[in-house]
Amino acid sequence: MFHILWQFETSDERTPEFAAAYGHEGPWTEFFRRAPGYLGTELFRRSVGSPCFLTVDHWESRTAYETFRRERATDYASLDQACEALTTSERFLTAWED
């Protein structure tokens, strides 16, 4: 399997919108579900301090993920831009295979 970890910071006001957009039924998960090899996303929220979330996307393989990103690059960029106002920062943390 291939896993991708992102960190997102948001504001108190945008937290519900962020959680809806990146959660189990949100547009990101729905977008990824169209991809062969996508296995799911987990969303974690920091319990203290300013609103901060981690997402972990799970794929069957690095190849499945990279193929999806290449073939759907324009759609990915559009969705990313549509959700940009929900965050104050976003950071790719790491990717790993097991």
C-alpha positions as CSV (number, residue, x, y, z in Angstrom):
1,M,0.0,0.0,0.0
2,F,0.9,3.6,-0.5
3,H,0.0,6.4,2.0
4,I,0.2,10.2,1.8
5,L,0.1,12.5,4.8
6,W,-0.9,16.1,4.6
7,Q,-1.2,18.8,7.4
8,F,-3.8,21.6,7.1
9,E,-4.3,24.5,9.4
10,T,-7.6,26.4,9.3
11,S,-9.5,29.1,11.3
12,D,-12.1,28.4,13.9
13,E,-14.7,29.9,11.5
14,R,-13.7,27.6,8.6
15,T,-13.3,24.4,10.7
16,P,-16.8,23.0,9.9
17,E,-16.4,23.7,6.2
18,F,-12.9,22.2,6.1
19,A,-14.1,19.0,7.9
20,A,-17.0,18.7,5.5
21,A,-14.8,19.2,2.4
22,Y,-12.1,16.8,3.5
23,G,-14.2,14.3,5.5
24,H,-15.6,10.9,4.5
25,E,-18.4,12.3,2.3
26,G,-16.7,15.5,1.1
27,P,-15.7,16.5,-2.4
28,W,-12.1,15.3,-2.0
29,T,-13.0,11.8,-1.0
30,E,-15.7,11.7,-3.7
31,F,-13.1,12.8,-6.3
32,F,-10.6,10.1,-5.1
33,R,-13.3,7.4,-5.1
34,R,-13.4,7.6,-8.9
35,A,-9.8,6.4,-9.1
36,P,-8.8,2.8,-9.5
37,G,-6.6,1.9,-6.5
38,Y,-7.9,4.4,-4.0
39,L,-8.6,2.8,-0.7
40,G,-9.8,5.6,1.5
41,T,-8.9,8.7,3.5
42,E,-8.6,9.3,7.2
43,L,-9.1,12.7,8.7
44,F,-7.7,13.6,12.1
45,R,-8.2,16.9,14.1
46,R,-5.8,18.2,16.7
47,S,-7.5,18.3,20.0
48,V,-5.7,21.3,21.5
49,G,-4.5,24.6,20.1
50,S,-5.5,26.2,16.8
51,P,-7.5,24.1,14.3
52,C,-5.2,21.7,12.6
53,F,-6.0,18.6,10.6
54,L,-4.1,15.6,9.2
55,T,-5.3,13.6,6.2
56,V,-3.9,10.2,5.3
57,D,-4.8,9.0,1.9
58,H,-4.5,5.3,1.2
59,W,-3.8,3.8,-2.2
60,E,-3.1,0.3,-3.5
61,S,0.2,1.4,-4.9
62,R,2.3,4.4,-5.7
63,T,1.6,3.7,-9.4
64,A,-2.2,3.9,-8.8
65,Y,-1.8,7.3,-7.1
66,E,0.7,8.7,-9.7
67,T,-1.5,7.5,-12.6
68,F,-4.5,9.2,-11.1
69,R,-2.7,12.5,-10.4
70,R,-1.3,12.5,-14.0
71,E,-4.6,11.7,-15.7
72,R,-6.8,14.0,-13.5
73,A,-4.3,16.8,-12.9
74,T,-6.6,19.5,-14.2
75,D,-9.5,18.3,-12.0
76,Y,-7.2,18.0,-9.0
77,A,-5.9,21.5,-9.4
78,S,-9.5,22.9,-9.8
79,L,-10.7,21.2,-6.6
80,D,-7.6,22.3,-4.8
81,Q,-8.2,25.9,-5.8
82,A,-11.9,25.7,-4.8
83,C,-10.9,24.5,-1.3
84,E,-8.0,26.9,-0.9
85,A,-10.0,29.5,1.2
86,L,-10.7,26.8,3.8
87,T,-7.1,26.7,5.0
88,T,-4.5,29.1,6.3
89,S,-1.7,26.7,5.4
90,E,-1.2,23.3,4.0
91,R,1.8,21.1,4.0
92,F,2.7,17.8,2.4
93,L,4.4,15.8,5.2
94,T,5.4,12.5,3.8
95,A,4.5,9.5,1.7
96,W,5.4,5.9,2.4
97,E,4.8,2.4,1.2
98,D,4.4,-0.8,3.1
